[in-house]
Amino acid sequence: MRVPEDLDRRLEQLAAEEHTSKSALLLQGEELVLQRHRRSREIGEGLDFVMSHDAELLTRLRMRDRVPRD
């Protein structure tokens, strides 16, 4: 994989500090991107579930918060 010169230089430095290869760092980065995407999708699905199954409750809670209290 070709990477911009600046990124390659920073990867080289980090690889030396971590005693690993640039390739291993790039694989770790790919895994992190995939995990983040999966987690984001799971959160979205969870919110969709709550919004569809608890819509009435959420509406009542919102209305309750709008009622002035003494």
N, CA, C and O atoms as a GROMACS GRO file, in nm:
protein
  280
    1MET      N    1   0.084  -0.116   0.000
    1MET     CA    2   0.000   0.000   0.000
    1MET      C    3   0.090   0.124   0.000
    1MET      O    4   0.189   0.131   0.073
    2ARG      N    5   0.052   0.218  -0.083
    2ARG     CA    6   0.127   0.344  -0.086
    2ARG      C    7   0.064   0.442   0.011
    2ARG      O    8  -0.058   0.458   0.013
    3VAL      N    9   0.146   0.506   0.090
    3VAL     CA   10   0.098   0.607   0.184
    3VAL      C   11   0.174   0.737   0.160
    3VAL      O   12   0.287   0.735   0.112
    4PRO      N   13   0.111   0.849   0.192
    4PRO     CA   14   0.181   0.977   0.175
    4PRO      C   15   0.313   0.978   0.254
    4PRO      O   16   0.326   0.912   0.357
    5GLU      N   17   0.408   1.053   0.202
    5GLU     CA   18   0.542   1.057   0.259
    5GLU      C   19   0.543   1.091   0.408
    5GLU      O   20   0.614   1.028   0.486
    6ASP      N   21   0.464   1.191   0.446
    6ASP     CA   22   0.460   1.232   0.587
    6ASP      C   23   0.407   1.119   0.675
    6ASP      O   24   0.461   1.092   0.782
    7LEU      N   25   0.301   1.055   0.630
    7LEU     CA   26   0.245   0.944   0.707
    7LEU      C   27   0.344   0.828   0.715
    7LEU      O   28   0.358   0.765   0.819
    8ASP      N   29   0.413   0.801   0.606
    8ASP     CA   30   0.513   0.694   0.605
    8ASP      C   31   0.624   0.723   0.705
    8ASP      O   32   0.671   0.633   0.774
    9ARG      N   33   0.664   0.848   0.711
    9ARG     CA   34   0.771   0.887   0.804
    9ARG      C   35   0.723   0.868   0.949
    9ARG      O   36   0.798   0.816   1.033
   10ARG      N   37   0.601   0.909   0.978
   10ARG     CA   38   0.548   0.893   1.115
   10ARG      C   39   0.528   0.746   1.150
   10ARG      O   40   0.551   0.705   1.264
   11LEU      N   41   0.483   0.666   1.052
   11LEU     CA   42   0.470   0.522   1.075
   11LEU      C   43   0.604   0.458   1.104
   11LEU      O   44   0.617   0.374   1.193
   12GLU      N   45   0.705   0.499   1.029
   12GLU     CA   46   0.841   0.448   1.048
   12GLU      C   47   0.889   0.477   1.190
   12GLU      O   48   0.945   0.390   1.256
   13GLN      N   49   0.866   0.601   1.236
   13GLN     CA   50   0.908   0.640   1.371
   13GLN      C   51   0.832   0.560   1.477
   13GLN      O   52   0.893   0.509   1.572
   14LEU      N   53   0.701   0.547   1.461
   14LEU     CA   54   0.621   0.472   1.558
   14LEU      C   55   0.660   0.324   1.557
   14LEU      O   56   0.667   0.262   1.663
   15ALA      N   57   0.683   0.269   1.441
   15ALA     CA   58   0.722   0.129   1.432
   15ALA      C   59   0.853   0.105   1.506
   15ALA      O   60   0.869   0.004   1.575
   16ALA      N   61   0.946   0.197   1.493
   16ALA     CA   62   1.074   0.184   1.564
   16ALA      C   63   1.052   0.193   1.715
   16ALA      O   64   1.111   0.116   1.791
   17GLU      N   65   0.968   0.287   1.757
   17GLU     CA   66   0.941   0.302   1.901
   17GLU      C   67   0.871   0.179   1.959
   17GLU      O   68   0.899   0.139   2.072
   18GLU      N   69   0.782   0.120   1.881
   18GLU     CA   70   0.703   0.006   1.927
   18GLU      C   71   0.770  -0.129   1.897
   18GLU      O   72   0.717  -0.234   1.934
   19HIS      N   73   0.883  -0.125   1.831
   19HIS     CA   74   0.955  -0.248   1.793
   19HIS      C   75   0.865  -0.341   1.712
   19HIS      O   76   0.852  -0.460   1.741
   20THR      N   77   0.803  -0.283   1.610
   20THR     CA   78   0.715  -0.359   1.522
   20THR      C   79   0.733  -0.308   1.381
   20THR      O   80   0.816  -0.220   1.356
   21SER      N   81   0.658  -0.361   1.289
   21SER     CA   82   0.670  -0.318   1.150
   21SER      C   83   0.560  -0.219   1.114
   21SER      O   84   0.456  -0.214   1.179
   22LYS      N   85   0.584  -0.141   1.009
   22LYS     CA   86   0.481  -0.050   0.960
   22LYS      C   87   0.359  -0.131   0.916
   22LYS      O   88   0.245  -0.088   0.935
   23SER      N   89   0.384  -0.244   0.858
   23SER     CA   90   0.274  -0.331   0.813
   23SER      C   91   0.186  -0.372   0.929
   23SER      O   92   0.063  -0.370   0.917
   24ALA      N   93   0.246  -0.408   1.041
   24ALA     CA   94   0.169  -0.446   1.160
   24ALA      C   95   0.087  -0.328   1.211
   24ALA      O   96  -0.027  -0.346   1.254
   25LEU      N   97   0.145  -0.208   1.208
   25LEU     CA   98   0.072  -0.090   1.251
   25LEU      C   99  -0.047  -0.062   1.160
   25LEU      O  100  -0.155  -0.027   1.208
   26LEU      N  101  -0.027  -0.078   1.030
   26LEU     CA  102  -0.137  -0.056   0.936
   26LEU      C  103  -0.249  -0.158   0.957
   26LEU      O  104  -0.366  -0.124   0.946
   27LEU      N  105  -0.213  -0.281   0.986
   27LEU     CA  106  -0.314  -0.384   1.015
   27LEU      C  107  -0.392  -0.349   1.142
   27LEU      O  108  -0.514  -0.365   1.148
   28GLN      N  109  -0.321  -0.300   1.243
   28GLN     CA  110  -0.389  -0.257   1.366
   28GLN      C  111  -0.487  -0.143   1.336
   28GLN      O  112  -0.598  -0.140   1.389
   29GLY      N  113  -0.443  -0.051   1.253
   29GLY     CA  114  -0.530   0.062   1.215
   29GLY      C  115  -0.653   0.015   1.140
   29GLY      O  116  -0.764   0.065   1.164
   30GLU      N  117  -0.636  -0.080   1.050
   30GLU     CA  118  -0.750  -0.134   0.977
   30GLU      C  119  -0.849  -0.200   1.073
   30GLU      O  120  -0.970  -0.182   1.059
   31GLU      N  121  -0.796  -0.275   1.169
   31GLU     CA  122  -0.883  -0.342   1.266
   31GLU      C  123  -0.960  -0.239   1.350
   31GLU      O  124  -1.079  -0.256   1.377
   32LEU      N  125  -0.892  -0.132   1.390
   32LEU     CA  126  -0.959  -0.026   1.468
   32LEU      C  127  -1.070   0.041   1.389
   32LEU      O  128  -1.177   0.069   1.443
   33VAL      N  129  -1.046   0.066   1.261
   33VAL     CA  130  -1.149   0.127   1.176
   33VAL      C  131  -1.270   0.034   1.166
   33VAL      O  132  -1.384   0.080   1.177
   34LEU      N  133  -1.246  -0.094   1.145
   34LEU     CA  134  -1.356  -0.190   1.136
   34LEU      C  135  -1.432  -0.201   1.268
   34LEU      O  136  -1.555  -0.209   1.268
   35GLN      N  137  -1.361  -0.203   1.380
   35GLN     CA  138  -1.426  -0.209   1.511
   35GLN      C  139  -1.511  -0.084   1.535
   35GLN      O  140  -1.624  -0.094   1.582
   36ARG      N  141  -1.456   0.031   1.502
   36ARG     CA  142  -1.530   0.156   1.522
   36ARG      C  143  -1.656   0.158   1.437
   36ARG      O  144  -1.762   0.200   1.484
   37HIS      N  145  -1.645   0.114   1.314
   37HIS     CA  146  -1.761   0.110   1.225
   37HIS      C  147  -1.867   0.014   1.279
   37HIS      O  148  -1.986   0.046   1.281
   38ARG      N  149  -1.824  -0.103   1.324
   38ARG     CA  150  -1.918  -0.202   1.378
   38ARG      C  151  -1.987  -0.146   1.502
   38ARG      O  152  -2.108  -0.159   1.518
   39ARG      N  153  -1.910  -0.084   1.590
   39ARG     CA  154  -1.966  -0.029   1.714
   39ARG      C  155  -2.064   0.083   1.684
   39ARG      O  156  -2.170   0.092   1.746
   40SER      N  157  -2.031   0.167   1.590
   40SER     CA  158  -2.118   0.276   1.551
   40SER      C  159  -2.250   0.221   1.496
   40SER      O  160  -2.358   0.272   1.528
   41ARG      N  161  -2.241   0.118   1.415
   41ARG     CA  162  -2.361   0.054   1.360
   41ARG      C  163  -2.444  -0.008   1.472
   41ARG      O  164  -2.567   0.003   1.470
   42GLU      N  165  -2.380  -0.075   1.568
   42GLU     CA  166  -2.452  -0.135   1.680
   42GLU      C  167  -2.524  -0.030   1.763
   42GLU      O  168  -2.637  -0.051   1.806
   43ILE      N  169  -2.459   0.083   1.786
   43ILE     CA  170  -2.521   0.191   1.862
   43ILE      C  171  -2.642   0.245   1.788
   43ILE      O  172  -2.748   0.267   1.847
   44GLY      N  173  -2.627   0.264   1.659
   44GLY     CA  174  -2.739   0.312   1.577
   44GLY      C  175  -2.856   0.215   1.580
   44GLY      O  176  -2.971   0.257   1.591
   45GLU      N  177  -2.827   0.085   1.570
   45GLU     CA  178  -2.932  -0.015   1.576
   45GLU      C  179  -3.000  -0.015   1.713
   45GLU      O  180  -3.121  -0.031   1.723
   46GLY      N  181  -2.921   0.003   1.819
   46GLY     CA  182  -2.977   0.010   1.954
   46GLY      C  183  -3.069   0.130   1.970
   46GLY      O  184  -3.177   0.118   2.028
   47LEU      N  185  -3.027   0.244   1.918
   47LEU     CA  186  -3.111   0.364   1.925
   47LEU      C  187  -3.239   0.345   1.846
   47LEU      O  188  -3.347   0.384   1.890
   48ASP      N  189  -3.228   0.286   1.728
   48ASP     CA  190  -3.347   0.258   1.647
   48ASP      C  191  -3.444   0.169   1.723
   48ASP      O  192  -3.565   0.192   1.720
   49PHE      N  193  -3.391   0.067   1.792
   49PHE     CA  194  -3.475  -0.024   1.869
   49PHE      C  195  -3.548   0.051   1.980
   49PHE      O  196  -3.669   0.037   1.997
   50VAL      N  197  -3.473   0.132   2.054
   50VAL     CA  198  -3.534   0.207   2.164
   50VAL      C  199  -3.639   0.303   2.110
   50VAL      O  200  -3.749   0.312   2.166
   51MET      N  201  -3.608   0.374   2.004
   51MET     CA  202  -3.702   0.470   1.949
   51MET      C  203  -3.830   0.401   1.899
   51MET      O  204  -3.938   0.459   1.910
   52SER      N  205  -3.819   0.283   1.845
   52SER     CA  206  -3.938   0.215   1.794
   52SER      C  207  -4.015   0.143   1.904
   52SER      O  208  -4.138   0.134   1.895
   53HIS      N  209  -3.949   0.093   2.005
   53HIS     CA  210  -4.016   0.017   2.109
   53HIS      C  211  -4.060   0.102   2.229
   53HIS      O  212  -4.151   0.064   2.303
   54ASP      N  213  -3.995   0.214   2.248
   54ASP     CA  214  -4.025   0.298   2.364
   54ASP      C  215  -4.067   0.438   2.324
   54ASP      O  216  -4.052   0.532   2.402
   55ALA      N  217  -4.118   0.454   2.203
   55ALA     CA  218  -4.155   0.587   2.153
   55ALA      C  219  -4.258   0.654   2.243
   55ALA      O  220  -4.246   0.773   2.273
   56GLU      N  221  -4.359   0.580   2.286
   56GLU     CA  222  -4.464   0.637   2.369
   56GLU      C  223  -4.407   0.685   2.503
   56GLU      O  224  -4.438   0.795   2.548
   57LEU      N  225  -4.325   0.604   2.564
   57LEU     CA  226  -4.263   0.642   2.692
   57LEU      C  227  -4.176   0.766   2.675
   57LEU      O  228  -4.181   0.858   2.757
   58LEU      N  229  -4.097   0.770   2.570
   58LEU     CA  230  -4.010   0.886   2.546
   58LEU      C  231  -4.093   1.012   2.526
   58LEU      O  232  -4.056   1.119   2.574
   59THR      N  233  -4.205   1.000   2.455
   59THR     CA  234  -4.293   1.114   2.434
   59THR      C  235  -4.349   1.163   2.567
   59THR      O  236  -4.351   1.283   2.594
   60ARG      N  237  -4.396   1.070   2.652
   60ARG     CA  238  -4.449   1.109   2.782
   60ARG      C  239  -4.343   1.177   2.868
   60ARG      O  240  -4.371   1.276   2.935
   61LEU      N  241  -4.220   1.125   2.865
   61LEU     CA  242  -4.112   1.185   2.942
   61LEU      C  243  -4.081   1.326   2.894
   61LEU      O  244  -4.056   1.416   2.974
   62ARG      N  245  -4.081   1.345   2.763
   62ARG     CA  246  -4.056   1.479   2.707
   62ARG      C  247  -4.166   1.575   2.751
   62ARG      O  248  -4.137   1.689   2.788
   63MET      N  249  -4.292   1.530   2.748
   63MET     CA  250  -4.403   1.616   2.786
   63MET      C  251  -4.395   1.650   2.935
   63MET      O  252  -4.424   1.763   2.974
   64ARG      N  253  -4.356   1.554   3.015
   64ARG     CA  254  -4.344   1.576   3.159
   64ARG      C  255  -4.240   1.683   3.189
   64ARG      O  256  -4.258   1.765   3.280
   65ASP      N  257  -4.131   1.682   3.114
   65ASP     CA  258  -4.024   1.779   3.136
   65ASP      C  259  -4.067   1.920   3.096
   65ASP      O  260  -4.008   2.017   3.143
   66ARG      N  261  -4.169   1.932   3.012
   66ARG     CA  262  -4.215   2.064   2.966
   66ARG      C  263  -4.317   2.126   3.062
   66ARG      O  264  -4.344   2.246   3.055
   67VAL      N  265  -4.372   2.046   3.149
   67VAL     CA  266  -4.472   2.096   3.244
   67VAL      C  267  -4.402   2.174   3.354
   67VAL      O  268  -4.311   2.122   3.419
   68PRO      N  269  -4.445   2.303   3.375
   68PRO     CA  270  -4.381   2.383   3.482
   68PRO      C  271  -4.408   2.322   3.619
   68PRO      O  272  -4.517   2.272   3.646
   69ARG      N  273  -4.309   2.326   3.702
   69ARG     CA  274  -4.321   2.272   3.839
   69ARG      C  275  -4.298   2.384   3.938
   69ARG      O  276  -4.227   2.481   3.909
   70ASP      N  277  -4.357   2.371   4.053
   70ASP     CA  278  -4.340   2.473   4.158
   70ASP      C  279  -4.215   2.449   4.236
   70ASP      O  280  -4.185   2.525   4.329
   0.00000   0.00000   0.00000
